[in-house]
Amino acid sequence: MEGARRGTIGALAALVFVCMFNLTFIVPSIKELIIDRFDATTTEASLFVTVEMVAYIIFAMIWGSISDRHGERHRFIVAGLVGSAALYYLMTLAPDLVTMLSLRFVQGAMTVMSWSLIMTVALDTADRGSYGASMGVIGTGLALGLGIGAPVGGFVGDIDPLLPLHIAAMLFAIAAVAAWLFVRDAPVLSRTESIARAIALALGERRVLPPYLFGFFERFSAGFLVLLFPLFMADAFGSSPQERGMFLGAFLLPFALLQYPFGRLSDLKGRNVMLVGGGISYAALFGMLGLFPWGIVLVAMIVCGVFAAMLLPASMALLGSVAGEEEKGTYMGGFNAMGSLGFAIGPFLAAVLADSFGYEAAFISGGLVIAAMVLVSGYLLLYRRDGPKAS
């Protein structure tokens, strides 16, 4: 990447970091924010996370298609960040649970408009030969935000349960100003089709299935792991919260730090081997996490993080290579909608499997789901209608 593009991609990654940081920043305070504040049940409290994911799934592709139709992203990004700031503040004033969840849903719609289109601008800006490296930088911002948000949020929530909401509002407001000043649209051709037709065409495009499936299972596995792994460590080894956090960090650190190197490697060596080889290795190790003794689990989590880091930048780069100049917003929106769907399904399936069959069977089942999706995606990548294809 040349200097100007590198700086632009870095700024976009910082904005993605803010969005993902706020996603997990308030999670440790859900008990105080929802259960204690509104006398809610645990199930009702879980809706606070669910409704945001539902908004992501519904609106990611719509906002992307709207931005394609208008041939610009900048004003939508700023509007999404401003809207997110306002809605996080309004949540501090919510008088009841229904109002709180309604505000959360609208906030999810605003937030996904900003971060999904920020990722699209990165694709617009990147040179076609450096999609992997550029998406690796974006992936680093995404992974670091998700990983750092929760522990910092837990510390802040101990001071005041409403403080994370106030800080999230402030961070989004600062990000809106930064986006207004520093983010510029790359030249984007406006599209003539209607939004509904553009979405229908994108969903029917066979070439988009592999990156969409990779986006789904990569975030499916993250949601699966975030819920199930701490419970497994507590039950199997009597691990303390600090130890559980350390083990999750062993996964998240290489996952975040290796995004750029693997993205750049995919530019040089091709996406398919990294996606299929890394995906199968990840699935196999993921499935065995419930079978290892304590010391080996730590090593396995580190290696899992390494394999997982191969997938996100390469899959986003693959998406950029199949999306036309007039439809990147729609395609990236679909990619993020599939990822959000995976993140919503993963924890639920993990809980059901663990309750029904135990932790070991749950991890094995999760690994099999990942492996099946990798194999389907690999087949679609390597044996397209025009014959075998490798890249």
C-alpha positions in Angstrom: 0.0 0.0 0.0 1.3 3.5 -0.8 1.6 6.1 2.0 -1.6 8.0 1.5 -3.7 4.9 1.2 -2.0 3.3 4.2 -2.9 6.3 6.3 -6.5 6.3 5.1 -6.9 2.6 5.8 -5.3 3.1 9.3 -7.8 5.9 10.1 -10.7 3.6 8.9 -9.4 0.8 11.1 -9.4 3.2 14.1 -13.1 4.0 13.5 -13.9 0.3 13.2 -12.1 -0.2 16.5 -14.3 2.4 18.2 -17.5 0.7 16.9 -16.4 -2.8 18.0 -15.0 -1.5 21.3 -18.4 -0.1 22.2 -20.1 -3.4 21.1 -18.5 -5.3 24.0 -17.8 -2.3 26.3 -21.2 -2.3 27.9 -21.7 -6.1 28.0 -20.2 -6.6 31.5 -22.8 -4.2 32.9 -25.9 -5.8 31.5 -27.0 -7.2 34.9 -27.0 -3.7 36.4 -28.2 -1.9 33.2 -31.1 -4.3 32.5 -31.9 -6.8 35.3 -31.4 -4.5 38.3 -32.5 -1.3 36.7 -35.8 -2.7 35.2 -36.4 -5.7 37.4 -35.9 -7.9 34.3 -35.3 -11.6 33.9 -32.1 -13.1 32.5 -34.0 -13.9 29.3 -35.2 -10.4 29.0 -31.7 -9.1 29.6 -30.4 -11.3 26.8 -32.6 -9.4 24.4 -30.4 -6.4 24.9 -27.7 -8.2 22.8 -30.2 -10.0 20.5 -32.0 -6.9 19.3 -28.8 -5.2 18.2 -27.7 -8.3 16.3 -31.2 -8.4 14.6 -30.8 -4.8 13.6 -27.3 -5.6 12.1 -28.8 -8.5 10.1 -31.7 -6.5 8.8 -30.0 -3.2 7.9 -26.4 -4.0 6.9 -27.2 -4.8 3.4 -29.9 -2.1 3.1 -27.5 0.7 4.1 -24.8 -0.8 1.8 -27.2 -0.8 -1.2 -28.4 2.8 -0.4 -24.8 4.0 -0.4 -24.1 2.2 -3.7 -27.2 3.8 -5.2 -26.0 7.3 -4.2 -22.4 6.6 -5.1 -21.1 7.8 -1.7 -20.5 6.6 1.8 -19.2 9.5 3.8 -22.4 11.2 4.9 -24.0 7.9 5.8 -21.0 7.0 8.0 -21.1 10.3 9.8 -24.9 10.0 10.2 -24.5 6.5 11.7 -21.9 7.6 14.2 -23.9 10.7 15.2 -27.1 8.5 15.6 -25.2 5.9 17.6 -23.9 8.6 20.0 -27.4 10.1 20.5 -29.0 6.7 21.1 -26.5 5.5 23.6 -27.1 8.7 25.6 -30.9 8.3 25.3 -30.5 4.8 26.7 -29.3 6.4 30.0 -32.8 8.1 30.2 -35.0 5.1 29.2 -37.9 4.8 31.7 -38.7 1.1 31.1 -37.4 -2.1 29.4 -39.5 -1.7 26.2 -38.1 1.8 25.6 -34.6 0.6 26.3 -34.9 -2.3 23.8 -36.5 -0.1 21.2 -33.6 2.4 21.5 -31.1 -0.5 21.3 -32.7 -1.7 18.1 -32.5 1.7 16.4 -28.9 2.1 17.8 -28.0 -1.2 16.2 -29.4 0.1 12.8 -27.3 3.3 13.1 -24.1 1.6 14.3 -24.1 -1.0 11.5 -24.6 1.8 9.0 -21.3 3.3 10.2 -19.0 0.3 10.6 -20.2 -1.7 7.6 -19.7 1.4 5.3 -16.4 2.2 6.9 -15.2 -1.3 5.9 -16.6 -0.7 2.4 -14.7 2.6 2.1 -11.5 0.5 2.9 -12.4 -1.7 -0.1 -13.1 1.3 -2.3 -9.7 2.9 -1.3 -7.5 -0.2 -1.5 -5.7 -1.2 -4.6 -7.0 -4.4 -6.0 -3.7 -6.1 -5.5 -3.6 -5.2 -1.8 -7.1 -6.1 -0.7 -5.8 -8.7 1.7 -3.3 -6.3 3.4 -6.0 -3.5 3.7 -8.6 -5.9 5.1 -5.9 -7.2 7.5 -5.5 -3.7 8.9 -9.3 -3.3 9.2 -9.5 -6.8 10.8 -6.9 -5.7 13.4 -9.1 -2.8 14.4 -12.2 -5.0 14.6 -10.5 -7.7 16.6 -8.7 -5.4 19.0 -12.0 -3.5 19.7 -13.9 -6.6 20.5 -11.1 -8.0 22.7 -10.4 -4.8 24.7 -13.9 -3.5 25.1 -15.2 -6.1 27.6 -12.4 -5.9 30.2 -12.3 -2.1 30.1 -16.1 -2.0 30.3 -16.1 -4.2 33.4 -13.7 -1.8 35.2 -15.8 1.2 34.2 -19.1 -0.5 35.0 -17.9 -1.0 38.6 -17.7 2.7 39.0 -21.2 3.4 37.8 -23.5 1.1 35.7 -24.6 4.0 33.4 -21.1 5.2 32.9 -20.3 2.8 30.0 -23.3 4.2 28.1 -22.2 7.8 28.6 -18.6 6.9 27.5 -19.9 5.0 24.5 -22.0 8.0 23.5 -18.9 10.3 23.8 -16.7 7.9 21.8 -19.2 7.7 19.0 -19.5 11.5 19.0 -15.7 11.9 18.7 -15.6 9.3 16.0 -18.3 11.2 14.1 -16.2 14.4 14.1 -13.1 12.4 13.0 -15.0 10.8 10.2 -16.4 14.1 9.1 -12.9 15.7 9.0 -10.7 12.8 7.8 -12.8 10.2 5.9 -13.2 10.9 2.2 -15.1 8.9 -0.4 -13.1 7.1 -3.0 -14.6 7.5 -6.5 -17.7 5.3 -6.5 -20.0 4.7 -9.4 -23.7 5.2 -8.5 -25.9 2.2 -9.3 -29.1 2.5 -11.3 -31.0 -0.6 -10.0 -33.5 -0.3 -7.2 -32.3 -1.2 -3.7 -34.5 -4.3 -3.5 -33.3 -5.5 -6.9 -29.6 -4.9 -6.0 -30.0 -6.9 -2.8 -31.8 -9.7 -4.7 -29.0 -9.8 -7.3 -26.3 -9.9 -4.7 -28.0 -12.7 -2.8 -28.4 -14.7 -6.0 -24.8 -14.3 -7.0 -23.1 -17.7 -6.7 -19.6 -16.2 -6.4 -20.5 -14.4 -3.2 -21.4 -17.5 -1.3 -17.8 -18.5 -0.2 -16.9 -15.2 1.5 -20.4 -15.0 3.0 -20.1 -18.5 4.4 -16.6 -17.7 5.8 -18.0 -14.5 7.3 -20.8 -16.5 8.9 -18.8 -19.3 10.5 -15.9 -17.1 11.6 -18.2 -15.0 13.7 -20.4 -18.0 14.6 -17.3 -19.6 16.1 -16.4 -16.4 18.0 -19.9 -16.2 19.6 -19.8 -20.0 20.3 -16.4 -19.7 22.0 -17.1 -16.5 24.0 -20.1 -18.1 25.6 -19.0 -21.7 26.0 -15.3 -21.5 26.8 -15.5 -19.6 30.1 -18.2 -21.9 31.3 -16.2 -25.0 30.3 -13.1 -23.7 32.1 -15.0 -23.0 35.3 -16.7 -26.4 35.3 -13.8 -28.6 34.1 -10.9 -26.9 35.9 -12.4 -24.6 38.5 -10.7 -21.6 36.8 -11.1 -18.2 38.2 -12.5 -15.3 36.1 -9.0 -14.0 35.8 -7.8 -17.3 34.4 -10.7 -17.5 32.0 -9.9 -14.0 30.7 -6.3 -15.0 30.3 -7.3 -18.0 28.2 -9.6 -16.0 26.0 -6.8 -13.4 25.6 -4.6 -16.2 24.4 -7.0 -16.7 21.5 -7.7 -13.0 20.9 -4.1 -11.7 20.9 -2.8 -13.7 17.9 -6.2 -13.3 16.2 -5.8 -9.5 16.3 -2.1 -9.2 15.7 -1.8 -11.6 12.8 -4.6 -10.1 10.7 -2.3 -7.8 8.6 0.5 -10.4 8.1 -1.9 -13.0 6.9 -3.9 -10.5 4.8 -0.7 -9.5 3.1 0.3 -13.1 2.6 -3.0 -13.8 0.9 -2.2 -11.0 -1.6 1.0 -12.7 -2.4 0.1 -16.4 -2.3 -3.7 -16.4 -3.0 -6.8 -16.7 -0.9 -8.0 -20.2 -1.4 -5.2 -22.2 0.2 -5.3 -19.9 3.3 -9.0 -20.0 3.6 -9.5 -23.7 3.1 -6.3 -24.9 4.8 -6.6 -22.5 7.7 -10.4 -23.2 8.0 -10.0 -27.0 8.2 -7.2 -26.7 10.7 -9.2 -24.2 12.8 -12.3 -26.5 12.7 -10.2 -29.5 13.8 -8.6 -27.8 16.7 -11.8 -26.0 17.8 -13.6 -29.3 18.0 -10.9 -30.8 20.3 -10.8 -27.9 22.8 -13.0 -29.8 25.3 -10.7 -32.9 25.2 -7.4 -31.3 26.3 -5.9 -31.0 29.8 -5.4 -27.6 31.3 -1.9 -26.8 30.0 -2.6 -28.0 26.5 -5.8 -25.9 26.3 -3.8 -22.7 26.6 -1.5 -23.7 23.7 -4.6 -24.8 21.7 -6.2 -21.5 22.2 -3.1 -19.7 20.9 -3.0 -21.9 17.8 -6.7 -21.5 17.3 -6.2 -17.7 17.3 -3.5 -18.1 14.7 -5.7 -20.2 12.4 -8.7 -17.8 12.9 -6.5 -14.9 11.9 -6.0 -16.4 8.4 -9.7 -16.3 7.7 -11.1 -12.8 8.2 -8.8 -10.6 6.0 -8.7 -13.3 3.2 -12.5 -13.7 3.2 -13.0 -9.9 3.0 -10.4 -9.6 0.3 -12.2 -12.4 -1.6 -15.4 -10.4 -1.3 -13.8 -7.4 -2.8 -12.5 -9.4 -5.8 -16.0 -10.6 -6.7 -17.9 -7.3 -6.1 -18.2 -4.8 -8.9 -17.3 -1.2 -8.4 -21.1 -0.3 -8.2 -22.0 -2.9 -5.6 -19.3 -3.1 -2.9 -21.6 -1.5 -0.3 -24.3 -4.1 -0.9 -21.9 -7.0 -0.9 -20.1 -5.8 2.2 -23.4 -5.3 3.9 -24.4 -8.9 3.1 -21.0 -10.1 4.5 -21.6 -8.3 7.8 -25.2 -9.4 8.0 -24.1 -13.0 7.6 -21.4 -12.5 10.2 -24.0 -11.0 12.6 -26.3 -13.9 12.0 -23.5 -16.3 12.9 -22.6 -14.3 16.0 -26.3 -14.5 17.1 -26.7 -18.2 16.5 -23.3 -19.3 17.9 -24.0 -18.7 21.6 -27.5 -20.1 21.5 -26.4 -23.3 19.8 -23.4 -23.6 22.2 -25.7 -23.4 25.2 -28.2 -25.9 23.8 -25.5 -28.4 22.9 -23.7 -28.1 26.3 -26.9 -28.5 28.3 -28.0 -31.5 26.2 -24.8 -33.4 25.6 -22.0 -31.8 27.6 -19.0 -29.5 26.8 -16.9 -32.0 24.9 -19.8 -32.9 22.5 -20.6 -29.2 22.1 -17.1 -28.3 21.0 -17.0 -31.3 18.7 -20.3 -30.3 17.1 -19.2 -26.7 16.7 -16.0 -27.9 15.0 -18.1 -30.1 12.6 -20.3 -27.2 11.7 -17.2 -25.1 10.9 -15.6 -27.9 8.9 -18.8 -28.5 6.9 -19.0 -24.8 5.9 -15.3 -24.7 5.0 -15.7 -27.8 2.7 -18.8 -26.3 1.0 -17.0 -23.0 0.6 -13.8 -24.7 -0.7 -15.8 -26.6 -3.2 -17.4 -23.5 -4.5 -14.0 -21.7 -4.6 -12.1 -24.5 -6.3 -14.7 -26.0 -8.7 -16.8 -23.2 -10.1 -18.9 -23.5 -13.2 -16.0 -22.6 -15.4 -13.9 -25.5 -14.1 -11.4 -25.8 -11.3 -10.1 -22.5 -10.1 -7.2 -21.8 -7.7 -5.9 -18.4 -6.6 
